[in-house]
Amino acid sequence: MNTTSLVEDTIAFVKETLKDAEAGHDWFHTQRVFRNALLIAKDEKVDVLVVSLGALLHDIADAKFHQGDETRGPKMAREFLSSLGVENEVIEKVCYIIEHISFKNSLGKMKRETHPPEMLVVQDADRLDAIGAIGIARAFHYGGFKNRALYDPDISPNLELTKEEYKNSKSPTINHFYEKLLLLKDKMNTKTGAKIALERHAFLLQYLEHFYAEWNGTQ
């Protein structure tokens, strides 16, 4: 199977698998990450096929929608890619991306881990979709999905979250800006990702300024 056909078959598989997914983690999220990843990959020395497949399959079974099972996604990806006769080396690299891409996996660690360049590209692409206008929309959509408060002045953000605390958090959506979204600008791995993140980060700050002004009745 040639690369184009493989990517097309993967797209079809993801579309079908995520057809009923929560809107912040659905096919359109995956499509945006895929496009971001290809853009970033242009300036990086990476295997574009691995980047493409990693981006397309990174949320094929997000653990937070599967009782916290972090093995389900890699297993599904492995079974799917194996059924298409994809080389084992490629499958292993794609599964590595799925296993390590999540923000929560970086919590509680003293220093950044060393990852393959393909993972760094896809991680940046995924993080870009968590900030800016779409990132804000996704945050509030997921907060509504989990029946969380928009904001509670009496509940302060926890800036020292562990992985388990992050996974089990029920804090207001505005807290999520401080506990994750505003941290992503300084966690980008690539020059292209970092450049795009700057503008989206600025939009987050502008949004929060307006939010608090409206909340407090000063604007």
N, C-alpha and C positions, 0 to 999 in steps of 0.2 A: 504494500500500500504506500502511495507517495504521500509526501508531507501535507499537501493541500487536502487530499481526501481524508487523511487522518484528523486534521483540524476540523474539517466540515462535519465528520461523523461525531467528533467530540462535542461540537456545538449543538448538534441535534440531540445528543444524549443529555447534555446539561439542561437544555430547554425543556425537555420532557420531564426530567427528574425534578426540576425546580419550578414546575408550572404552577404549583399551589403554595410556593414558599412565601414567607413574610417579605414584604416589599423592600426592606432594607438589605435582604440577603437573597434576592431572587435572580432570575436570568439577567435582568437589566443591570443589576449591580455587577454580576460576573462579566457582562459585556463591557462595561466601563473599565473594569480592572484589566481586562484583556487588551483593550485599546491603549490604556495608560502604559501597560507593560511593554507593548510593541514600540510605543513612542520612546520610552526610556531605554529600551534595548538597543536602539539605533546608535547610542553613544557608549555602549558597553561591550566588552568582549565576552559574549555569552552564546550558548546554544539556543537559538531562537525557537526551535521546536520544543525544548524543555520549558522555556519561558512561556510559550503559548499554551502548552498542555497544563503547566502548573497554574497559570492564571485561570484557565477555563475550569479546572477541577478543584480549585482551592477551597471552595465552599460547597462542594457537592453533598456534604452531610455535616454541616456545622454542628459541633458538639452541643451548643446551647439549645439546639432544637431536637436533640437526641439523648436526653437524660444525662448530658455531660460526657457521653462516650466519645473520647478523642481518637478511638481506633476505627470508628465506622467510616470516616471520610477516606483515609488511606486505603482501607480494605476495598471500598467500592471502586476507587480509582484504579487500584491494582487489578481487580477482576475485570473491569471494563477494558483497560489497556491491554491486558493479557489476551482477552477475547479477540482483539484486533491484530494480535501478533506483534505488538510493539516490543522492541529489544528490552531485555531485562535492565540493562544499564540506564536506559531512559526512564523506565518505570520507577526505578529506585530513586532517581533524582526528582521526579515529579512527586512521589510520596514524601520525600524529605521536605519539599516545599510545603505540602499540606500539613505535615506534622509540626513545622516550626514557624509558620507565618504569623500566627496569632499574637496580638499585642500582649495578652495575658502571660504568654510564655517568656516574656522579657522581664516580668515583675519579680522583685526580690533577688535579682542577680547583681553582683558587684560590678561586673563589666560586661560589655557586649561579647557575645559569642562570635566565633569565626564561622561564617556560612559561605556556601558556594555562591558565586556571583548571580546565578539564575534565581536563587531564593531571594537575594537582596533586591533584585529588580522587581520581582512579583510582590514582595513585601511593600516596597515603596508604592507600587501601583495600587495596592489594596489600601494603604494608609491615606493616599491622596483622596480616595473616595469617602474617607471618614471625616474630612475637613472641607471647608468652603460651604457653598450654598447647599449642595447635595448632602454633605456630611451633616449639616444641621437638620435637614429634612429627615434623614435616616435616623438620627439620634432621637428625635421627638416621635417618629413613627414607632420605633422599637419601644420607647418609653410608654407609649399608649398601648402597644401590644402587651406589655407587661403590667399595665395599670399602675404606672408610677406617677408620682406628682411631677408637675412641671418644675416647681421650685418651692423650697421651704427654707426661709431665712434662718430657721433654728437648727437646720441640719448642715453642718459644715462639710466640705469635701474632704475626703481622706487621701492625702498625698503620699501615704506610705502603704498603699494596698499591697497585700500579698496576692499571689495567683488565686488562692482559694477565696479570699475576701472579695476579689474582683468578680469571680465567677458567681458568687452568692449575693452580690450587692443588690439592694432594693432602693438605693438612694434616688433622689429626684434627678431628672434628666439634666438640669443645669449643672449639677455636681459632676456629671460625666464629662463636661467640657474641661474641667480642671483635673479630673482623674485620668483622662486619656487625650481628648482631642487637642488641647492646647500644648500637650507634650510632644506631639508627633513631628512638629517642624524640626525639632532638634534631634530627632531619631531617624531622619532620612538617611539612606545609605548611598545614594547616587547624586551626582551634581544636578542632573536633570530633575530628579525628584525633589531635591532641596529647593531648586529655583521655583518650581510650580507651587510648592508648599508655602512659600513666603506670602504669595498673594492670597491664598486660601486662608492662611493663618490670620492675616490682617482682617479678612472678612469676618472671621469668628469673633475677633476683638470688637469690631464695629457692631456686630449683632448683639453682643453682650451689653455694650454701652446703651444701645437702644432698649434692650429688654429691661434693664434695671431702671432706666428713666421712665418707661411706661409702667413698670410695676410700682414704682414709688410715686407716680402721678406728677412727675416733674416735666413731662414732655407729652 
